[in-house]
Each structure stands twice: as C-alpha cells, then as structure tokens.
C-alpha cells in the first residue's frame, strides 16, 4: 500500500502556465550547470561505543546529513550528500549491541555510514540526535540499544564472578593486551574498573572480570597463545556491555594470579607468590641496586636478580620509561656528570614495579636496550644525525630491532638560521581519546606523531628556530584551536604531522604523502624531497588538499603523512625509535632549507 500525498495547489492551470514553468525550469537548470559543484571530503570519523556517539569531520562546510533506520538486521543508515569518501569501503567491528560500522561511497556524490546492530537489538529512531559542533564537525548521539522481541541465543559462557555485580556505567576503555616478561599488561584509558577474580575448581583457569569497562574496537576478542609463568592461553572478551572478561588457562601447579591498576596507567596481571591469598601484594623478586653512567657514556641498571622489563616513551612525563617488573629500588638519585648524554634521570617505586625515567640531552638519541646479563640492562646513546650541524661523513653504525632500508646519503645540512624571528608551529595530529589511525600490532597514530614531533622540535631549536607545539602531551585538541595557536604565534610556517591508514586488508600500501593548500606548495615540495632522501620511503607524491588546518591558516602550511600504520613495511619502521629519529631529521632538514631560502 502506498501513501498518497495530496497537492495543495489548484488543479486548474492556464495553458500558458505550463510554458512558463518549463522555461523557468530550463533557466534554473542552466544556472546549476554554470556553477561547478565542489564536493566536500570525509576527513575522519570515530565511534565511541561507551557513549553511543558517532563523530565525523569533513574538510568543507555545508554538509547536511540524513538518517533512516532499517530492519532485519537493524541498521542506522546515515547519508551525507555532497561528500566523497575517496577510498574503498572501511568496516570496523565491535562487541556488544553494535556489531559493525561501515563507511563507503554509496553514490558518486554521497558518502554512507551504516551502524549495524547485533540480532535482537534495536533503537528508537526518534531519539537519534544530530549535533553540529562546527561547520565541519558533526556528532550523532545514538539512543541506548533496546532488546527487541526476538533475541538470537548467545553462546554459553560461565556466569559472572559476582552474583550481584556493582551498578556501574562503562567508564574504562581497554585498548590493548600484551604479554610481558612475567605477566600481562592491558593498556587502558578513563577511570579504573572494579576487578573481581576467581580460580576455577579444577585450577585450570583464572578468570578476571573488569566491571565498568569496554573494549576498544581495535581490541577485538582475542585468543592469545602464550608461554608466561605457566599460562598457555589468554582470552579477552566483552562479557557484557559493561564487563570485560580475561581468562587465563593455567597449569595446575601455577600460582594464583592477581590484576591491579598500575600507578603509571593501565592494568597489570601478575602471578602471586605460592601460598599467597588473593588481594595480597606480590612479593618483590628483585632489587635495583645501581643506576649509573659508565665510562662509555651508557646507562647501566643492575639488580641482585634477573630483571624483567618493558620500555617506551611515557605519554604523561615525556620521558623514556624503563619499567622493571616485580622489583624494588635501593636507588633514589642518579649522578649525571658534565656533558652527560642525559638531561635528567629519575628512579622511583611504582607499586610493585620500579620505573627509570630518562630524558636525553639535546643531540643525543636513545639506542636499543641490551640485557648483557640477566641482572643487568645497558642503555646506549648516540649522537643525532643533525648535531653538530655538519654531520660526520660516516655516521656511527646502529643496531635496529627490525629491518629498515639502508639510509640514503642525505643532502648537506643547511647552515643554522641566523638569530631572528622564525617561528615554526608543529602540530602533532589527534591525541587524548582520539588515537587517530590504529595499525598493525596496535600502534597508535597519536603516539607516533607526538614522538616524531618532539624530536623535530629539539632539532629545530638547536638550529635557532623558535618552535611552538600545538600539543606536547596526550591531550585532545580540536581543529580550530590548532589553527588559533598558529595565528596567535604569527608563525612563519605550519607543519601538521600525521600517519596514514587504509584497510587492514591492504598491508601492501606503504609510503609517504605530503599535502598543501595554496601557498604551501614550495614548503611541501622541499620537505617531501628531504624525507624521501633521508628515509628511503616510497613516494606517494605531493598533493593539494582542502584539509581544515591547511585552509584556515594564513601562513604556508603542510600536512605530512609519515607512512601507513596499516602498511606491512611502514608499520615496522614507524614502530622503531631510530627510524623515527631519522624521519624527524629529514623533516627538519627540509624546514631549514625552506627557511634558509626566505632569508
């Protein structure tokens, strides 16, 4: 049955009305043809399953999205007329009521986003709210999913650990699970979840329920074969909308395990000493006895027992952090001699672990940690390629943990910029709850670009260039504030640093891209050429684009895509600290060359 729409105008017309109407329509159609359409482009999008909210960004204003709810299965379809996607369809899978979010080019002039719900769930379409946050940013607030009349039976799983789980809203966001030397580490953001644990009667499994937690869409349900302290398998799933379950498969002889919140962020899962009851702290198994620089300008960490450690850049302090698991420290200070390769070194107790935080001095780069014996860690340092300004003809050899292409011979380094007001604004993309692209191995775009940007800042400042960072920590920053920072600083140039991504099914796509708008062409070409010469990355060309931060800044501006976190080759390189330093040096070389031509 069709619904008839009654016209409100009279049925009778004069004959001349048809001719007038026809001529008017022809004139209107001609006017449309004389004004070329300029399609907007979908820049990025993100879905927060905790808040039931979808956000998307375009590079131009005037977008008017529409939505409709379809059934069997339940799907919320959002169409954006006049918006292009420009790449193959992307699908992100989730757990819970929302099964997937798909984005693709529905028609030549329309981008479509589809939110697909699991069988048995639906939503009230009248409560879907579109919230324009700026001319190029929209938020779609979705109502809480409701259970419909027919529910597909779920697989049989063990009951929750607590018969009366705490009443709580999901507030912890679990992002990744990784095995460490002695246990497991779960990276998380947000508030700390409530943790309940249980060992099964046959002692073959240890179950942890994290109440008030949801899994990141990038942390899909995992069944991880491991061999850590008697654990042969680790499984993590979204047990309910607000409970994440971690199940460890153990040997009967394995001690009980406990999960706790790490003072430095995230969750740690470690074995207890045999005979300890749940809730008791793990006994310390090693003591850090010395942290000092040796005669070869290397940092040496010694313990009385084997040291299990993890290392990486700390987002809150900006320091390189070496975390020694299940240990205590007998060291409170580190003596740094004159001309030390370290600007600062700190040793502190963090719960059951010991953290050594170090910040290299200008011109020094942290090398790969060497465990020369079970009780000793050695951290080497080497001079950065841009210090001194004229680099050595034969750079010192480096040892990389992953294969990287041989370093091409870079062009001569430009002379330092004379003292004067040359201001470079560096804009590390994304940050805070927005990780940007998430790639192979769970690497985050926001962390890669912040690390490269900090290295770039240090190099430029050593060359008499004033640097302003739009963000120097893991914080959320919208697009307009980034533009405002550059305008208030009256910047000479603006450089936005990003990492690229495509579907995980295309690991063959690798390479560097550089984008500009209007006055940024010369800057883009200079930096792009230096990146190719200094890193050997595949060339995906210099391109013109209407990205928001490029259109709205008044100075020459570029947006760098350092490589694809979803690329098989690029992901390995971008995970390597020595390669990031090489990338920062190459970008700096291009910036110095460009600024030198302006003097």
N, C-alpha and C positions, 0 to 999 in steps of 0.2 A: 504494500500500500504506500502510495506517495502522498506527501503533504503538499496541498495546493497553496500558493501564495496569491492572495487577491490583490490586484493592482488598485491603486488609489486614484489614478488619473481617469478622466472620462474616456469612454470607448470611442467616441466620435472625434475625428480629426478632419480638418480641411485637407484637401489633396495636396495643397502647397506645403503643408507641414512635413510630409514625407520627404519632399525635395530639400527643404531647409535642414531637416535633421540629417539627411545624407551628406549635404555639403559641410555641415558643422563637424560631423564625424571625420570626414576626409581631412579637413583642416587640422583637427586635433591630432590625427594620426601622423600627418606631415610634421607637425611640431615635435612630436615624440621622436621622429627619426632624425630631426636636426640636432637633438641634444643627446650625445652618446652616453650610454649608461656606464657608470663606473662602479663595478661590483666591489662590495666590501669583502674582507677575507677573515675567516675564523682563525684567530691567532692561537688561542689556547682555551682549555676547559678543564674543569676538575669537578669531581663528585665526592661529597662528604657523606658517607653512609651513616655516620653518627648523628649528624644534624639533618639528614634527609634534605640536603641542599645541593643544587647544581649551579655552578657559576661558569660563565663563558665570556670571552673577550674577543672583540673584533678590532680591526685597525681603522675603522671609519664609523661615523655616527649614522643615525637614521635607520637602524635595524629595528624591525617590528616583528618579533617572534609570535607564533601562534601555537596552540597546543590542542590535542584531541586524545581521548582515551579509547583504546581498542581492547577487545576482549579475546579470550581463547588463543594464546595466553594474554594476560593483562599487560598492555604496553601503553606507556605515555609517549606520544609522538610530538616532538617539538620541531616545527619547521621555521627556518629563517630565510625568507625571500630576499633576494639580492645579495646573498652571502655565498662565497665559494670556499670549498674545503681544500682543494688543490692536491690531494693525495688519496691513496686507497683507503677504503673503509677501515676504521680502527674499532676494535672491540675490547672493552675492559670487563673482566669477570669479577664478581663479588660473591660474598657469602651472605646468608640471611634472606630477608624478604626480596631484596633487589638481586636479581641474578646476573644482569649484564647491562652495560651502557654501550650503545653503538653510535658511531658518528660517521657520516658518509655524505657523498654528493648525491642527493635524491634526484635532482634535475639540474640542467646546466646552470640555472640561476638560483638554486635553492639547496641549502645545507640542511640535513635532517639529523636530529639526535633522538634516539629511541632508548627509553628506560624500560627494561623488561623485568617483570616481577616473577617470582617463583610461583609454581602452581599452588593454588589455594589462597593467594593474596590478591587484594585489590586496594584501590584508593578512592576517596571521594573527589571527583574531578572539580567540584565547585570550590574546593579548598586549595587548589593549585594557585599560587600567587607569583606573578612576575614582579620583580623588584628592580627597576633601573637604578644602578648605583652611580653611573656616569654615562656620558654619551656613548661610550664604547664598552661598557661593562654591565652585564645583567646577572641577577641572581634569581633562580627559580626555587621557591620554597615549596617543598612537597609535603603533603599531609602524611601522618604516620600510617603505614600499611595496616590494613584490616584483614582479618581472616574471613574468607568468603565461605559459601555454603559447603563446598566440596574441597577437601584437603588431600593432597597426594600423600600417602603414608611415607613417613621418614624412616631411614634405616634405624634398626635397633641399636641403641647405644647405652652405655652404663648410665645409671641415674646420677643426678648431681651429687656432689660430695656432701653438701649441707642440705638437710631436709627442708630447712627454711632459709633460703639464700637471702642475703641482705637486699633490702629495697634500694636500688641504686640505678641511676641513669648511666649509660655508657659514657665514659669521660677519658679513659686511657686508650691510646691509639698504638697498637703494636705493629711495628713496621718491618722487622726482620728477625730471623732466628739463625744463629750461627754457633757452631761448636768451637770451644776454646780448648786450651791445653788440658784443662781439668774439669770442664763442665760446659755450660751453655750461657749465651748472652742473648737477651731479647731487647732489641732497640725499641724504645717507646717514647711517645710524647704525651703531654697532658698530665692529668693527675695520676697518682699512684693507685693501682687497683687493689682491692682486697684479695688476699691469697688464701686459698684453702688447699690442703694436700692430704693425700690418702695413699697408703700402700695396700695393694690387693692381698687377699688371704693367702694366695699361693706365692706371694713375694715376687711375682714375675713382672709386675707393673707398678710404677709410681705415677700417680695422677695429680696434676695441679690444675685447679680452676682459678682463673683470674676474673673476679666479679667486677662489673663496671668497665669492661674492656671490649674493644672491637679490633678486628684485624684489618690492616691496610689491604686494599685490593691487590697490592703488589706482593703481599704475603699470603699467597693462596694456600689452601690446605696442603701441608707438606708431610711426607713420609720419608724421613731423612735417615738413611743407614749411616751409623757412626760406630766408632770404637773408642769410647771415652769412659774410663773408670768403670768398666763393667756394663755400660749401656750399649746395646746393639742397635737400637732404633729409637728415634724421637718423632712423634706425630703431633702436629698442632692443627686445630680446627676451631671454627666458630661454633661452639656447642649450642649457644642460644644467642638471641640478639644482643645480650649484654654480658655474655660469659665466653671467654676463650679457654679452651682446654689443651693442656700439654700432657702427653702421655709418653713416659719413658719405659722401654722394655729392658728389663734388667736380668742379670744372673741372680740366682738365689743367694749367693754369697755377697752380693753388692750391698753396701750400707744404705741406710735411708738417705734421701736427698731432700734439700730444702731450697725454696725460692725466696728471694728477698729483693728489695729495691736498692739499687746501687746509689750511693751518695752522688756519683757523677752522672746519674741519669741512666734509665733503662732498668732491666731486671736481670739478676744473675741467678743461675740454678747450679748449685754445687753439692757434692756429697758431704754428709756429716761424718764425723768420726764414728767408728763402730761402737755401738753401745749408747750413743747419744740419742736423746729423745727429740721428737720434733719440736721446733721452737728454740732449741739450744743453739748458740753460735758455733760455727765450725772452728775447731781448734787451729791455731796458726801452725803451718808446717815449715815455714822458712823465715829467716830474719835477714833483712837487708843490712849488711854490716858496713858497707862503704859505697859512696857515690862520689867519684873524683875524676879529674882530668889527668891523664898520664903524660909521659914525656912526648908522645906522638900527637898530642892535642886531641885525643879521643876520650870520650866519656866512658868510664868503666863502672859497672854496677856489680857488686859482689855480694853473695849471700852464703849462709852456712849450709844450705841445702839446695837442691835443684830449683831453679826459678822458672815458673810458668808465666808467660806474659802475653799481652796484646799491646799494639801501639797504633797511634794515628793522631791526627790533628784534633784538638779539643775545641768544640764549637764555642763554648762559653768564655774561655780564657784566651783563645787564640794561640795557645802553646801546643807544642808537640808533646803528647802524653804517652808515657810508657807505664802501663798498669800491670803490676806484678800480683798475680792472684794468690790468695790464701797466704798472706805474709804479714809481717810486722816490720817496722823500721827502727834501727838504732841510730839513724842519721837524721839530724834536724836541719843542717845547713850544708851548702856546697861551696867550697872555696874556689873562686874564679880568679886566676892570675891575670896580670896585664896582658892585653892583646888576646884575650880569650875568644875562642870561636863562639862562645855563648854570651848572650846579653843577660840572661837570667836563668837560674836553675833552682828548682824547689822540690823538696821531698815531703810528702805528707801521708798520713794514715787516712784511708777512706774505707771505713768499716773493716771488713776482713782483708782488704787489699792495700797495697802500697802504690801510690802514684808518684812518678817522677815527671815533672813538667819542665820543659826546657824551651827557651826562645833563642834561636840562633842570632848572632850579631850580624850586622849588615855585611853582605858579601860572602856569607857562609851558608852552606846547604847541608842538611842532614842526610847522611848516607844510609845504607841498609844496615840494620842491626845484625851483629854477628854474635851467636852464642858459642863462644870459644870453648866453654866447658859448661856442664850442667849448672854450675854455681855462678857463672859469670856472663854478663852481657856487655858487649862493646859497641858503642855508637860512634862511628867515624864522621868526620866533617870534611868538606872540600869547598874550595873557593868557587863562587858562582862565575859563569862564563862572562859576565859583564863587569867584573871587578878584577883588576883595575880596568880603566876604560879601554885600553888597548889589550885585548886578550892574548894569552900566550899562543904561539903558533901551533903548539902541540898540546891540546888540553889533556889533563890527567885522566887516566883510564877510570871508568866507572863500572860497577857491577850492578846490573839491573835484575830484579827478580823475575822479569818477564821479557820476552824478546821484543825489541823495538828496532826500527830501521836504523842503519848507520847514520850518524849525524852528518848532514851535509856541511861543507865548508861555508860558514856564513860570510856575508859581506862585511867589510870593515865597519867597526862601530863608529858612529858619528861622534864628533867631539862633544863634550858636555855643553849644555845650553848655557850661555852667559847669564849671569845673575839678572833677572828681570822677571816680570810677572807673566809667566807661562803656567796656566792652570789647566790641569787635566782632571776631568771628572771620570772616575772609574765606577761603573755600575754593575756589580755582580747580580745577575738575574735571580728572581724568585726569593726564597728564604722563609723562615718560620714554618707555619703549617703548610706552605706551598713548596713541595720538594722539587717542582719543575719536572723534567723528564726523569723517569726511573728506568735504569737499563740493566744490562746483563750483570748478574751477580748482586743485584740490589743496589748498585751505585746510584747516588742522588746527584742530579744536575746542580742543585743549590750548593752542595758541599764542594764539588769540583771547581765551580766558577769562583767561589769565595777564596779557595786556596790559591788559585792562579792569580786572582786579583790582588791578594795580599803580597804575593811575590812580585807582581808587576809594580805595585806601589813602592816597595822597598827599592827596586832598581831605579825607578824614575826619580825618587827623592835623592838618591846618591848622585844623580846627574843634574842637580839644581832645578828640578821641576817640582812645582807645588802640586800636590795630589789631594783631591777631595774624593772620599769614598761615599757613595750613596748608602751603603751599609757595610759595617765592618764586623758584624756578628750575625747569628742565625735569627734574624728578625723578619717579620712580614712587612712589606713596603709596597704600596700601590704604585701605579704607573705615574700619575700626576706628581706625587711628591718627589719622584726621581727627577722629573723634568724641573720642578721648582728648585731643587738643590743645585742643578747645573746653572739655572738662570741667576739665582742669588749669588753664586760664586763668580759670575761673569766669566765662565770657563772659556778657554781657548779652543778646546775640543772636548767631545763627549764620547766615551767608549763603553758600550754595554757588552758584557761578557756572558755568553750562554753556551750550552751544549745541546746538540741536536738529537732528534729521536725519530724513529719510524717504527712500524710494527716489529715485534719480536721475531716475526717470521721472515724478516729481511736482514739477517746479520751480514749480508754481502754489501750493504750500503754503508760506505765509510767516506770520510773526507771533511774538509774544512770549507765553510762558506762565509762570505763577508757581505753584509748588507749596508746600503747607504740610501740617503734621500737628498736630492738636490745638491747642496754644497759639499756633501761628504764624499764625493767620488774620488778626489785625489787622495784623501786620507785612507779610504777603503783600499784603493789600489796599492798604496805604499805598505800598509800593514799586512795585507794579504800576501804580497810578494815576499815579505820578510818571514812570514810564517811558513810558507812553502820552502824557502831556502833553509830555514833553521830547523825544521822538524821533518821534512820529507813527507808530509801528509798529502794524501790525494787531493787534487784540485777540483773543487766543485764550483769555482768561479765567484767573481764579484757580481752582485745582483742589486738591482734597485727594488726597494720595498717601502710600503707606507706604514711601517710599524709606528706605534704611538710615540715612543720615545725619540724616534728619528724625525717625525713630522713636527712635533711640538717644541723641539729645542731649536734655538736660533743660531747656534754655532755649528761648524762641521761635526757631524755625528756619524758613528758607525755602530753596527751590531755584529759581533763576532760569534759564529757558531764553531766552537773549537773542535768538533768531531761528533760522532754519533754514539751516544751511550748504549744504543741498541746494536751497534756495529761490532762484529767479531774482532776486528783489529783495533778499532778506536777505543772500545771499552777497556781492553788490556792496557793500552797506552795511557788513557786518562786516569786509570787507577794507580799508575806508577808515579811516585813523587818526583823522581828525577826527570821524567818526561814533562811533568807539569812545570818544573823549573825551566826546562828548555823552551816550552811554549811561552812562558812569561818573558824570557829573554828575547824571543823572536818578536813578540808584540812590542816590547819596549824599544827594540831596535827600529821598528817601523815608526813608532811615535817620535823618537828622537830625530830620525831622518826627516820626517814631515815638519816638525817644529824648527829644525835647523834651516829648512828652506824658507821659512816665514821671516827669519831674522834679516 
